[in-house]
Amino acid sequence: MAEYFERVRKNEDGDIVSFQTSSGKELSYEEAVAAVESGTIQGANVGKARNGRPVIRGNADGDPNNNLDNLPTF
């Protein structure tokens, strides 16, 4: 069964640096990218930022409340 991101940890600039999954696992940003790309995490996708680095985005569903930036922190 696929998991989803439930909480995020942000740095002092407000950037997401790690994720907590629905099973309580903490993933670094790099681990989260790999989990999304492998299909282990549902509800998110990986794109490329202008600088070429991978960026994790929540799948668009029209509900801003579940955007990754709006998830509770841990």
C-alpha positions as CSV (number, residue, x, y, z in Angstrom):
1,M,0.0,0.0,0.0
2,A,1.4,3.4,-1.0
3,E,2.0,6.0,1.6
4,Y,1.6,9.7,1.4
5,F,3.3,12.8,3.0
6,E,1.6,13.8,6.2
7,R,4.0,16.4,7.7
8,V,7.0,18.4,6.6
9,R,10.1,19.9,8.2
10,K,11.2,23.3,7.0
11,N,14.5,25.2,7.3
12,E,14.8,28.8,8.5
13,D,14.1,30.0,4.9
14,G,10.8,28.1,4.8
15,D,12.0,25.4,2.4
16,I,10.9,21.9,2.9
17,V,13.9,19.8,3.9
18,S,12.3,16.5,5.0
19,F,9.0,14.7,5.1
20,Q,7.1,12.5,7.5
21,T,5.0,9.8,5.8
22,S,1.6,8.4,6.8
23,S,3.4,5.5,8.5
24,G,5.5,7.9,10.6
25,K,8.7,7.4,8.6
26,E,11.0,10.4,8.2
27,L,12.5,10.9,4.8
28,S,15.2,13.4,3.8
29,Y,14.4,15.4,0.7
30,E,16.6,13.1,-1.4
31,E,15.0,10.0,0.1
32,A,11.5,11.5,-0.6
33,V,12.4,12.2,-4.3
34,A,13.4,8.5,-4.7
35,A,10.3,7.3,-2.9
36,V,8.0,9.4,-5.1
37,E,9.8,8.4,-8.3
38,S,9.5,4.7,-7.3
39,G,5.8,5.0,-6.6
40,T,6.2,4.3,-2.9
41,I,4.6,7.7,-2.1
42,Q,1.2,8.7,-3.6
43,G,-0.2,12.1,-4.2
44,A,3.1,13.7,-5.3
45,N,5.3,14.0,-8.3
46,V,8.9,15.1,-9.1
47,G,9.7,17.9,-11.5
48,K,12.8,19.9,-12.2
49,A,13.5,23.4,-10.8
50,R,15.0,26.1,-13.0
51,N,18.4,25.2,-11.6
52,G,17.9,21.6,-12.7
53,R,17.4,20.2,-9.2
54,P,14.5,17.8,-8.5
55,V,11.5,19.4,-6.8
56,I,8.7,17.5,-5.2
57,R,5.2,18.8,-5.8
58,G,1.8,17.6,-4.6
59,N,-0.5,16.4,-7.4
60,A,-2.9,19.1,-8.4
61,D,-6.4,18.5,-7.1
62,G,-7.8,22.0,-6.7
63,D,-7.5,21.9,-2.9
64,P,-4.8,24.3,-1.7
65,N,-5.2,22.9,1.9
66,N,-3.2,19.7,1.0
67,N,-0.4,21.4,-0.9
68,L,3.0,20.3,0.5
69,D,3.8,23.8,1.8
70,N,0.5,23.8,3.8
71,L,1.1,20.4,5.5
72,P,1.7,20.6,9.3
73,T,5.2,20.6,10.5
74,F,7.0,18.1,12.8
